């Protein structure tokens, strides 16, 4: 990769402008080619971020949920065509009986979501204006937020990003395994491959080496005038659709273990890296075909080769990227503790990689 010194300068400039706070790790094959730490894990005490800092990773966690589901499929406890309402014994619901595990994994279930990201931040804030956000602690706590919502699409016909679908997958994991979602992932993902710094940590508890999340407050000219912590704007506990805490090196362990069949057998490991459905909402952006698979997002070039896969993560006070470039055998981890800052940097690195 060219321009590593240039990349460090770019990130330092963003940090000086308060446009980034976090860490970046780039691995090519088994070699670390870039590692940088910027900004503060705790702004009040000016505690710097380090490569060992643990960050909340938002929807990157969906990859853990997808792996857990595929493990249970390998064990024969569920299948791709397992019907969700029947399996979970959900009655008096508007979730169609045709919704199955496959459609939940690929965001093609068409069910109404508890929070439709296409509606923006105002919708998120509206939800928690009537329900105390601090009461949402388990996957089951989300059910009442979407069980009575009308479907938005026919089952299996169209991709539309859907957190509620992954909440349902979390409940399936719990029923099929007899463990809580969190304990299942700890045992069968984190502990299995030595992700010692990954866990499901509460925002309102104290842990070592965990970055606090911040959102910028701006004046009428768009200038940052102060920062708010995310303790009232982000759900305090993780769920099956997002919110785990991890480090850059642990996420490298995860994506490499997935490629090396250490979490799944060879067949389903390969399935995790196969695009399944076109993301029509993003398709064509930056000249790429955008697709989604089992907890994995893909961009393909004009020759239909996979340029990049992985997952994004965005919450209030959280911004994260896990990217794998198969042709370049390169992994990129960006973990940040301020909102909406990893995306632009991710594209900066993308362009440097491919120049």
C-alpha positions as CSV (number, residue, x, y, z in Angstrom):
1,X,0.0,0.0,0.0
2,X,1.3,3.4,-1.0
3,X,1.2,6.5,1.1
4,X,1.3,5.2,4.7
5,X,3.0,8.3,5.9
6,X,0.4,10.3,4.0
7,X,-2.4,8.3,5.6
8,X,-1.0,9.1,9.1
9,X,-0.9,12.8,8.1
10,X,-4.5,12.7,6.8
11,X,-5.8,11.1,10.1
12,X,-3.8,13.6,12.2
13,X,-5.3,16.4,10.3
14,X,-8.8,15.0,10.8
15,X,-8.1,14.6,14.5
16,X,-6.9,18.2,14.8
17,X,-10.2,19.3,13.2
18,X,-12.1,17.1,15.6
19,X,-13.2,14.9,12.7
20,X,-11.8,11.7,14.0
21,X,-11.0,10.0,17.4
22,X,-10.0,6.3,17.4
23,X,-7.7,3.7,16.0
24,X,-6.8,2.4,12.6
25,X,-5.2,-1.0,11.9
26,X,-4.3,-2.4,8.5
27,X,-3.0,-5.9,7.9
28,X,-1.8,-7.3,4.6
29,X,-1.6,-11.1,4.8
30,X,0.0,-11.6,8.2
31,X,1.9,-8.4,8.2
32,X,0.8,-5.2,10.0
33,X,1.4,-2.4,7.6
34,X,-0.3,0.4,9.5
35,X,-1.3,1.1,13.0
36,X,-2.3,4.5,14.4
37,X,-4.1,5.8,17.5
38,X,-5.7,9.3,17.6
39,X,-7.7,11.4,20.0
40,X,-9.0,10.5,23.4
41,X,-10.8,7.6,24.9
42,X,-11.9,10.0,27.7
43,X,-12.1,13.6,26.7
44,X,-12.6,14.9,30.2
45,X,-9.3,13.4,31.5
46,X,-7.6,13.5,28.1
47,X,-6.8,9.8,28.2
48,X,-5.4,8.9,24.8
49,X,-6.8,6.1,22.6
50,X,-4.4,3.2,22.2
51,X,-4.4,0.1,20.1
52,X,-5.6,-1.8,23.2
53,X,-8.6,0.5,23.7
54,X,-11.9,-1.3,23.5
55,X,-14.6,0.3,21.4
56,X,-18.3,-0.3,20.9
57,X,-18.6,-1.6,17.3
58,X,-22.4,-1.2,16.6
59,X,-23.6,-3.3,13.7
60,X,-20.3,-5.0,13.0
61,X,-21.8,-7.3,15.7
62,X,-24.2,-8.6,13.1
63,X,-21.3,-10.7,11.7
64,X,-21.1,-12.5,15.1
65,X,-24.9,-13.2,15.0
66,X,-24.6,-14.5,11.4
67,X,-21.8,-16.8,12.4
68,X,-23.7,-18.1,15.4
69,X,-26.8,-18.9,13.3
70,X,-24.6,-20.8,10.7
71,X,-23.0,-22.7,13.5
72,X,-26.4,-23.8,14.7
73,X,-27.3,-24.8,11.2
74,X,-24.2,-26.9,10.9
75,X,-25.3,-28.6,14.1
76,X,-28.7,-29.4,12.6
77,X,-30.6,-27.4,15.3
78,X,-32.2,-25.0,12.7
79,X,-32.0,-24.5,9.0
80,X,-32.1,-21.7,6.5
81,X,-35.8,-22.3,5.9
82,X,-36.8,-22.5,9.5
83,X,-39.9,-20.4,9.8
84,X,-39.5,-17.7,12.5
85,X,-43.0,-17.2,13.8
86,X,-43.5,-20.9,14.1
87,X,-40.1,-21.6,15.7
88,X,-40.4,-18.7,18.2
89,X,-44.1,-19.4,18.8
90,X,-45.0,-15.8,18.0
91,X,-48.7,-15.2,17.9
92,X,-50.7,-12.1,17.3
93,X,-48.0,-10.6,15.1
94,X,-47.9,-9.0,11.7
95,X,-44.6,-10.8,10.9
96,X,-45.6,-13.0,7.9
97,X,-45.4,-16.8,8.5
98,X,-43.2,-17.1,5.4
99,X,-40.3,-15.2,7.1
100,X,-37.4,-17.6,7.5
101,X,-33.8,-17.6,8.8
102,X,-32.4,-16.9,5.3
103,X,-34.5,-13.8,4.7
104,X,-33.6,-12.5,8.1
105,X,-29.8,-13.0,7.5
106,X,-30.0,-11.2,4.1
107,X,-32.4,-8.3,5.2
108,X,-35.0,-9.6,2.7
109,X,-37.7,-10.5,5.3
110,X,-39.7,-7.3,4.5
111,X,-40.8,-7.0,8.1
112,X,-41.4,-3.7,9.8
113,X,-38.3,-2.6,11.8
114,X,-38.2,-1.1,15.3
115,X,-36.0,1.6,13.8
116,X,-35.9,2.2,10.1
117,X,-32.4,3.7,9.4
118,X,-33.6,5.3,6.2
119,X,-35.8,7.6,8.3
120,X,-32.7,9.2,10.0
121,X,-31.9,10.3,13.5
122,X,-35.2,12.0,14.1
123,X,-36.9,8.6,14.0
124,X,-34.4,7.1,16.5
125,X,-35.0,10.0,18.9
126,X,-38.8,9.7,18.5
127,X,-38.7,6.1,19.6
128,X,-36.9,6.9,22.8
129,X,-39.0,9.9,23.6
130,X,-41.8,7.6,24.5
131,X,-39.8,4.6,25.8
132,X,-36.9,5.0,28.3
133,X,-33.9,3.8,26.4
134,X,-32.2,2.6,29.6
135,X,-34.9,-0.1,29.9
136,X,-33.8,-1.9,26.7
137,X,-31.5,-4.5,28.0
138,X,-32.2,-7.8,26.2
139,X,-33.2,-9.0,22.8
140,X,-36.7,-9.7,24.1
141,X,-37.1,-6.1,25.1
142,X,-37.2,-5.1,21.4
143,X,-40.1,-7.4,20.4
144,X,-42.9,-5.0,21.4
145,X,-41.3,-2.3,19.2
146,X,-41.9,-4.2,15.9
147,X,-44.1,-7.2,16.4
148,X,-47.3,-5.3,15.4
149,X,-45.7,-3.3,12.5
150,X,-47.0,-3.9,9.0
151,X,-44.5,-5.5,6.5
152,X,-42.9,-3.1,4.1
153,X,-42.0,-5.6,1.4
154,X,-43.0,-9.1,0.3
155,X,-40.9,-11.8,1.9
156,X,-37.7,-12.6,0.0
157,X,-38.2,-10.0,-2.7
158,X,-36.2,-7.0,-1.8
159,X,-33.2,-6.0,0.4
160,X,-33.9,-3.4,3.1
161,X,-31.6,-3.1,6.1
162,X,-33.4,-4.4,9.2
163,X,-32.2,-4.5,12.8
164,X,-35.4,-6.3,13.9
165,X,-34.5,-9.2,11.8
166,X,-31.3,-9.7,13.6
167,X,-33.1,-9.3,17.0
168,X,-35.2,-12.3,15.9
169,X,-32.0,-14.2,14.9
170,X,-30.7,-13.6,18.4
171,X,-33.9,-15.0,19.9
172,X,-33.5,-18.1,17.6
173,X,-29.9,-18.5,18.9
174,X,-31.2,-18.5,22.4
175,X,-33.9,-21.0,21.8
176,X,-31.8,-23.4,19.7
177,X,-28.8,-23.3,22.1
178,X,-30.4,-23.0,25.5
179,X,-28.0,-20.1,26.3
180,X,-28.5,-16.4,26.3
181,X,-27.4,-14.8,23.0
182,X,-24.5,-13.1,24.8
183,X,-23.2,-16.3,26.5
184,X,-23.5,-18.2,23.2
185,X,-21.4,-15.7,21.3
186,X,-18.9,-15.4,24.1
187,X,-18.4,-19.2,24.2
188,X,-18.6,-20.1,20.5
189,X,-17.1,-17.0,18.9
190,X,-15.0,-14.9,21.3
191,X,-13.6,-17.7,23.5
192,X,-13.2,-20.1,20.6
193,X,-10.6,-18.0,18.8
194,X,-9.1,-16.0,21.6
195,X,-10.9,-12.7,21.3
196,X,-10.0,-11.9,24.9
197,X,-10.8,-8.2,24.6
198,X,-14.3,-8.7,23.1
199,X,-17.5,-8.8,25.2
200,X,-21.0,-7.3,25.6
201,X,-20.4,-4.3,28.0
202,X,-23.0,-1.9,29.4
203,X,-22.6,1.8,28.8
204,X,-23.7,2.5,32.4
205,X,-21.0,0.3,34.0
206,X,-17.3,0.8,34.5
207,X,-14.7,-1.3,32.7
208,X,-11.0,-1.0,32.0
209,X,-9.7,0.3,28.7
210,X,-13.2,1.2,27.2
211,X,-13.6,4.3,25.2
212,X,-16.4,6.6,26.0
213,X,-18.7,7.6,23.1
214,X,-19.1,11.3,22.1
215,X,-21.4,13.3,19.8
216,X,-20.5,16.8,18.6
217,X,-22.7,19.7,19.4
218,X,-22.5,22.4,16.7
219,X,-23.5,26.0,16.4
220,X,-25.5,27.6,13.6
221,X,-22.3,27.8,11.5
222,X,-21.6,24.1,11.9
223,X,-18.7,24.6,14.3
224,X,-18.2,22.2,17.2
225,X,-18.8,24.0,20.4
226,X,-19.0,21.1,22.9
227,X,-19.4,17.3,23.2
228,X,-22.2,15.2,24.6
229,X,-21.6,11.6,25.9
230,X,-23.8,9.0,24.2
231,X,-25.3,7.6,27.5
232,X,-28.8,8.9,26.7
233,X,-28.8,8.3,23.0
234,X,-27.5,4.7,22.6
235,X,-29.0,1.6,24.1
236,X,-27.1,0.8,27.2
237,X,-26.6,-2.9,26.4
238,X,-25.8,-4.7,23.2
239,X,-28.2,-6.9,21.3
240,X,-28.1,-9.3,18.4
241,X,-28.3,-6.5,15.9
242,X,-25.3,-4.6,17.3
243,X,-23.4,-3.1,20.3
244,X,-20.6,-5.5,21.2
245,X,-17.3,-4.1,22.4
246,X,-14.0,-5.1,20.8
247,X,-10.5,-4.1,19.8
248,X,-8.8,-3.7,16.4
249,X,-6.7,-6.8,16.9
250,X,-9.6,-8.9,18.0
251,X,-11.6,-8.0,14.9
252,X,-8.6,-9.0,12.8
253,X,-8.6,-12.4,14.6
254,X,-12.3,-12.7,13.8
255,X,-12.2,-12.0,10.1
256,X,-9.1,-14.2,9.6
257,X,-10.7,-17.1,11.6
258,X,-13.8,-16.8,9.5
259,X,-11.7,-17.1,6.3
260,X,-9.6,-20.0,7.7
261,X,-12.7,-22.1,8.7
262,X,-11.9,-21.8,12.4
263,X,-15.5,-20.7,13.3
264,X,-17.4,-22.7,10.7
265,X,-16.8,-25.7,8.5
266,X,-15.5,-25.1,5.0
267,X,-18.9,-25.0,3.2
268,X,-20.6,-22.4,5.4
269,X,-17.4,-20.4,5.8
270,X,-17.4,-20.0,2.1
271,X,-21.1,-19.0,2.2
272,X,-20.3,-16.1,4.5
273,X,-18.2,-14.6,1.6
274,X,-20.8,-15.0,-1.1
275,X,-23.0,-12.1,-2.0
276,X,-26.7,-13.0,-2.0
277,X,-28.9,-10.0,-2.8
278,X,-28.5,-6.6,-4.4
279,X,-28.7,-3.6,-2.2
280,X,-30.8,-1.5,-4.5
281,X,-30.8,1.5,-2.2
282,X,-27.0,1.9,-2.5
283,X,-26.4,0.2,-5.8
284,X,-24.3,2.2,-8.2
285,X,-22.8,4.4,-5.6
286,X,-19.1,5.2,-6.4
287,X,-19.4,3.0,-9.5
288,X,-19.9,-0.2,-7.6
289,X,-22.5,-3.0,-7.4
290,X,-23.6,-3.2,-3.7
291,X,-24.7,-6.5,-2.3
292,X,-25.4,-8.2,1.0
293,X,-25.0,-11.8,2.2
294,X,-25.1,-13.5,5.6
295,X,-24.1,-10.6,7.9
296,X,-21.6,-9.4,5.3
297,X,-21.8,-6.4,2.9
298,X,-20.0,-6.4,-0.5
299,X,-18.9,-4.0,-3.1
300,X,-18.2,-5.5,-6.6
301,X,-16.5,-3.9,-9.6
302,X,-17.8,-3.8,-13.2
303,X,-16.3,-7.3,-13.7
304,X,-18.4,-8.6,-10.8
305,X,-15.3,-9.3,-8.7
306,X,-15.5,-8.6,-5.0
307,X,-13.5,-5.6,-4.2
308,X,-14.4,-5.4,-0.5
309,X,-16.6,-7.1,2.1
310,X,-17.2,-6.7,5.8
311,X,-19.5,-4.5,7.8
312,X,-20.1,-1.0,9.0
313,X,-21.1,0.2,12.4
314,X,-22.8,3.4,13.4
315,X,-24.5,4.5,16.6
316,X,-24.5,7.8,18.5
317,X,-20.9,8.2,19.7
318,X,-19.7,5.1,17.7
319,X,-18.3,4.7,14.2
320,X,-16.6,1.5,13.0
321,X,-15.5,-0.3,9.9
322,X,-14.3,-3.9,9.4
323,X,-13.2,-4.3,5.8
324,X,-11.5,-7.2,3.9
325,X,-10.1,-6.8,0.4
326,X,-9.8,-10.3,-1.0
327,X,-7.7,-9.6,-4.1
328,X,-5.3,-7.5,-2.0
329,X,-5.4,-9.9,1.0
330,X,-5.8,-6.8,3.2
331,X,-7.9,-6.2,6.3
332,X,-8.8,-2.7,7.6
333,X,-10.2,-2.0,11.0
334,X,-11.4,1.5,11.9
335,X,-12.8,2.0,15.4
336,X,-13.9,5.4,16.6
337,X,-15.6,6.9,19.7
338,X,-17.3,9.8,18.0
339,X,-20.3,9.4,15.6
340,X,-20.2,9.3,11.8
341,X,-16.4,9.6,11.3
342,X,-15.2,6.2,10.1
343,X,-17.0,6.2,6.8
344,X,-15.1,9.1,5.1
345,X,-11.8,7.8,6.4
346,X,-12.7,4.3,5.1
347,X,-13.0,5.7,1.6
348,X,-9.8,7.6,2.0
349,X,-8.0,4.4,2.7
350,X,-9.9,2.6,0.0
351,X,-8.7,5.1,-2.6
352,X,-5.1,4.8,-1.4
353,X,-5.3,1.0,-1.5
354,X,-6.6,0.9,-5.1
355,X,-4.5,3.8,-6.6
